[in-house]
């Protein structure tokens, strides 16, 4: 596996918002190739999807890799992390984890969610896995901001 491509938090939000609204990677790439993001405005009119088109046009192979192999966010704040957890995994504070002054604790994740989380978290965050308490496949983790 090569290096993981990095994106801004806003780019990650746009990608995950489109995905959570049923836009497939193929459809995303087709629209970007055509340079047409007009149909996405109905999903979230506050996003500047032209930024995604620019990112795609800078390096089409890298953008395709971002969609198919994942990405790392350059820098994530606690609120940014909360937003991504909700968009990507449908996880919310109070229900799926507890917020602390340093980050979050008791976040329940599957093995694949954990691997994705490890990949996209910026380097200012650390993940600590807690011992399994149940027989199901979920783990509980703590995520702390190291900076």
C-alpha positions in Angstrom: 0.0 0.0 0.0 1.3 3.4 -0.9 1.0 6.6 1.0 -2.4 7.8 2.1 -3.6 11.0 0.3 -4.4 13.9 2.6 -7.5 16.1 2.4 -8.8 19.0 4.3 -11.6 18.6 6.8 -14.0 20.4 4.4 -13.1 18.1 1.5 -13.7 15.1 3.8 -17.1 16.6 4.8 -18.1 17.1 1.2 -17.1 13.5 0.2 -18.8 11.9 3.2 -22.0 14.1 2.8 -22.3 13.0 -0.8 -21.7 9.4 0.1 -24.2 9.5 3.0 -26.8 10.8 0.5 -26.4 7.8 -1.8 -23.8 9.2 -4.2 -21.6 6.3 -5.3 -17.8 6.7 -5.9 -18.5 6.0 -9.6 -21.2 8.7 -9.8 -18.9 11.1 -7.9 -16.0 10.5 -10.3 -18.3 10.9 -13.3 -19.7 14.2 -12.1 -16.2 15.4 -11.3 -14.9 14.4 -14.7 -17.7 16.4 -16.3 -16.9 19.3 -14.0 -20.6 19.5 -13.0 -21.5 19.6 -9.3 -24.8 21.4 -9.8 -26.9 18.3 -8.8 -25.1 18.2 -5.4 -26.2 21.7 -4.4 -29.6 20.3 -3.3 -27.7 18.0 -0.9 -25.9 20.8 0.9 -26.1 24.3 -0.7 -23.5 25.6 1.7 -20.6 23.6 0.3 -18.4 24.8 -2.5 -18.3 21.6 -4.5 -16.1 23.4 -7.0 -13.3 22.8 -4.6 -13.8 19.0 -5.1 -13.7 19.5 -8.9 -10.4 21.4 -8.5 -8.9 18.7 -6.2 -10.0 16.1 -8.8 -8.5 18.0 -11.7 -5.1 18.5 -9.8 -4.5 14.7 -9.7 -7.3 12.4 -10.9 -5.4 9.2 -9.8 -4.9 10.6 -6.3 -8.6 11.6 -6.1 -9.7 8.1 -7.2 -7.4 6.7 -4.5 -9.0 9.0 -1.9 -12.4 7.5 -2.8 -11.3 3.9 -3.1 -8.5 3.5 -0.6 -9.3 6.2 1.9 -7.7 9.4 3.1 -6.1 11.1 6.0 -7.5 14.5 7.1 -4.7 17.0 7.4 -6.0 18.4 10.7 -9.2 17.6 12.7 -10.6 19.4 15.7 -12.9 17.7 18.2 -16.0 19.2 16.5 -14.6 18.1 13.1 -14.1 14.6 14.4 -17.7 14.5 15.8 -19.0 15.6 12.4 -17.0 13.0 10.5 -18.1 10.2 12.9 -21.7 11.1 12.4 -21.4 11.4 8.6 -19.2 8.3 8.1 -20.4 5.9 10.8 -23.7 7.4 12.1 -22.1 7.7 15.6 -23.3 10.5 17.9 -22.1 11.9 21.3 -24.1 10.7 24.3 -25.3 7.6 22.4 -22.2 6.0 20.9 -19.4 7.8 22.9 -18.8 10.3 25.7 -17.0 13.6 25.2 -14.1 14.5 27.5 -11.9 17.6 27.7 -9.2 15.7 25.8 -11.4 13.9 23.2 -13.8 11.1 23.4 -14.1 7.8 25.3 -16.1 4.6 25.1 -16.5 4.9 21.3 -17.9 1.6 20.1 -16.5 0.6 16.7 -16.3 -2.5 14.5 -12.8 -3.7 13.3 -13.3 -2.1 9.9 -14.5 1.2 11.4 -11.4 1.2 13.6 -9.1 0.7 10.6 -10.8 3.5 8.7 -10.6 5.7 11.7 -6.9 5.0 12.2 -6.4 6.0 8.6 -8.3 9.2 8.4 -7.4 10.7 11.8 -4.8 13.5 11.7 -1.6 12.9 13.5 -2.6 15.1 16.5 -5.0 12.3 17.7 -4.2 9.0 19.4 -6.4 5.9 19.6 -6.4 3.6 22.6 -8.2 0.3 22.3 -9.9 -0.9 25.5 -10.1 -4.6 26.4 -13.1 -6.4 24.8 -15.9 -6.7 27.3 -18.4 -8.6 25.1 -18.4 -11.5 22.7 -19.6 -9.4 19.7 -17.3 -7.9 17.2 -17.3 -4.3 18.5 -14.5 -2.7 20.4 -14.4 0.3 22.6 -11.8 2.9 22.0 -10.6 6.2 23.5 -9.5 9.0 21.1 -7.3 11.7 22.7 -6.0 15.0 21.1 -2.3 15.0 21.7 -1.8 18.7 20.9 
